[in-house]
Amino acid sequence: MSLSININTTYLSKSLVAALAALEHVVHERRDGGTLFKVGISVNPPRRIIGSSSPLEQFFSKPRKFGVMNRDYRWGVTNIYFLFQTDDYSDCQQAERDMIERLTIVAGDQALNEAPGGEGRKAQSGPYYVYLVHSAG
């Protein structure tokens, strides 16, 4: 069985204010029907979620069908939204914390983040991304 995941960069911003507004927009648009949400941080969100070793660029030039999903995301991720980008890791950690806090407010029990954010290990170099994923609902 292969997986199909929609990768959306429409909301990608270097502004935390814009990224928070985008998060709220996506959650309000998709909150019906038991949709689950999670915020994360990565230098390559698709690889983080589906465990592929492909460079980030390849996710935008090939069909998005994959066979294995990272165990933390096996609850049915169907969409990845790139929301925030920065070259500064500490800014990205803070953005993740802020977005998890906002997600908890706007999505309630549909938010799956258990930790407050910013705890992950640092990649050697950026750019770093904060992303939002959600299930089909």
N, C-alpha and C positions, 0 to 999 in steps of 0.2 A: 504494500500500500504506500503510495507516495502522498506527500502533503503539498498543499498549495497555500502559499502565504502571500498576502498583498503587502507590498512595501511602499509606504507613502512618505514622500519628502516634501509635500506641499507646505507643511507648517514649519519646516526647519528654519531656525533663527539663531542669531547670536545674542538676542535679547531675551533675558529671563522673563520680562513682563509679557512679551509676545508669546513665549513658549507656555507660560502659565495660562494665558488666554486660549491658546490652541488646545491645551489639555482639557480645559473646561468645555470648550466647544465640542470636541470629540466625545467626551463622556456624556454630555447632554444629548447629543445626536444619537448615540449608540446604547444608552442605558437600559432600554426596554429588553424584556425577554430573558433576564438572567445573565446578561453579558458580564464577564469578569474582566478586570483590568489590573495591569501591573506596570510600574515604572522601573526602569533599569538604567544602568550606565555601562558603556562599552566603547571601544574603538571600532568595533565592527558588530553592531547589533544583530544582523542576520546570523552571523557565525555564532554569536553568544546563544541565540535561541535555538538554532537548528543543528549546531555542532559541525558545520561545514568548515573546511579549511580554505575555502575560496577567498580571494581578495575582495574587498568591499565593492570595487568597480564591477566585478563579474555578476553581482546580484542584479545589476541594472541592465545587463546586456544579454542575459540568458533567461529562459523560462524559469519561473520560481516554483519548481517542484522538487521536493526533497524527501528522503526516505526516513531520516532519523531526527528526532527532536530532543534537545537537551531535557533531562528529566524534570528540571524546575519549570518547564513550560509545556508539559504534556497534558495540561488541562484544556487544551483546545485552542491555542493561539491561531488566529486567522489573519490578523493585521498587525503590522509594525508601523508606528508613526515616529519618524525622526523629529524631535521637537527642539533640541538645543544642541549647539556645537560650540566648542571652545578649545583653545590650545593649552589652557591652564587647568591642570587636574583638580586643584583645590576649588576653583570656580565651578567645575563640573560636579564635584561632590556636593557643594552647597546647593547647586541647582537641583540635583537629585533629591536632596532632603526637602527642599521647598516644594517640589512637585509631588513627592509622596505625601507631604502634609496636605496639600491642596486636593490630591486625589482622594484621600481619606475623607475629606469634608464633602466633596461633590459626589463621590460614588458610594460612600458608606460601606456596607458589608460586601459590596461587589469589588472592593479594592483588596488585592491579595498580598500587598507588601506587608511583611511582618516586622522587618527592621526599619529604622528611621531613614536609612540611606547613607551613602558615602563610605560604607565599610569595606567595599571590594578592594582587591589588590590593584595596584597601579600598573598600567601597561607602560612599556618603556617610552613611548612617545604618542602624541595625539595626531590628529585631532580627536577629542573625546566627545561622545554623544550621550545625551539623555534621551531615552525613547519611552514610548508608551505602547504596550501591546494589549490586545483584547481578543476575546473569544467571539464566536459567531452569535452566541446568545440563544 
